[in-house]
Amino acid sequence: MQEPSPELKVMYEEALQYEAEKDHYNAVKLYKRIVKEAHYWAAPVVRLGDIYKYRQEWKPSLYYNKKAVSLDAGNKSAWWNVGISATALKKGRLARNVWAKFGLSTDEPSLSPVSIRLSRQGQFEILWVSRLGPARGVIRNIPHPGADRRYGDIVLFDHVIRGYHTSDVYRLPVYDELGLLKRSHYKTFSCVLQSPTPKDIRALQQLCQDERLGFEVWANASQSFASQFFGNAPEYYFHNFEAQPELLVAVAAPEREAALEVLDSWKVISLKGYTDFQAHRV
């Protein structure tokens, strides 16, 4: 196989440095110059495919990742990126062909759940996702309204593990979310429960489950923090809430009336009250 010149190798290292510094404009310029001069070299093509994936620019992502696997057919990451890009662009046949290479199919509801992380205002929000396929799934938490996501949204997610979401009973891999595929019909509502006990919370959770509504303790359920001691694979810990005089919770429902009805039923059962009911625009 033809080797790139020393000058091109130096240029590639410069491009990697730009990319590490989040200067994607100059990184892309250098990678494209290298590709033009060394069309046989897979490495800069792989980097272009990766950059466009994380920028959610799916047409160039698909182009460069397809080019990458044509140069290096054994690059599993580039193949997976082809599958992600094809899924985003609704190219079903191509996606099916790619997932088949990994022994998977486009629809894989039996796959174990995962966690995804949303980046918002410099912080991460960790969400539980039920998989619908190798790169898409349904959000099962109620995200913060600022995240522009809803309970039941179908989202695209990456294949690179960014850490682990840990509780007393599970340890799920965490992937980056890569965009919204289908908006849920559920809307987001919140209120403050007065002096709830753990039993009261479980009762409200069960009421919501019975009515096919989403439920979340916003005080801490989706607000996780990362340990500083796990290097490139941080551990995001889930903390169970403790009893407190007031507790912020969220309910996901198709309409306002359905959310109010389940909360009013909870009042009767628990003999507790709620205040500050609010509908959020997401």
GIFEN-V430226 format. One line per field, one symbol per residue. phi: phi as a letter, one per 30 degrees, with the letter a starting at -180 (. if undefined). psi: psi as a letter, one per 20 degrees, with the letter a starting at -180 (. if undefined). A space follows every 10 residues. Layout:
BEGIN
phi = ???
psi = ???
END
This chain:
BEGIN
phi = .dcddedddd dddddddedd dicdeddded edddddcbdd cdeddddddd dddddhcddd ddeddddddd dbdcdddddd ddddddddci cdddeedddd dcicbdcbdd dddbcbcccb hibcccbdbd dcadbbacdc ccdeeddhbb ejdcbcbdcd dclbcbbdba bcdcbddckc caddddccbb acdchdcedd ddddddeddd cicdbaddea dcccbcdccb hdbdcccccd dceadbbdbb bcbdbedddd ddddddeddc iccbbhdbcc db
psi = pppqqhghhg hghgghgggh jjmhghgggg ghgghhhmii ohghgggghg ghghiknhgh ggghhghghh hnijnhghgh hgggghghjk nggggghghh hjkrrhomii qqrrqqpppo ljqqppqppp qiahjqrppi roqphiikqq piqpqqrrip piaqopahir oqqpqppjrp hppqiqrpqr ropolqrhgg ghghghgggh jlqqqpoihi gjnrqpqjjj cimqoopppq qqpqhppprq ppqhrghhgh ghhhhhgggi krrqrkpppp o.
END
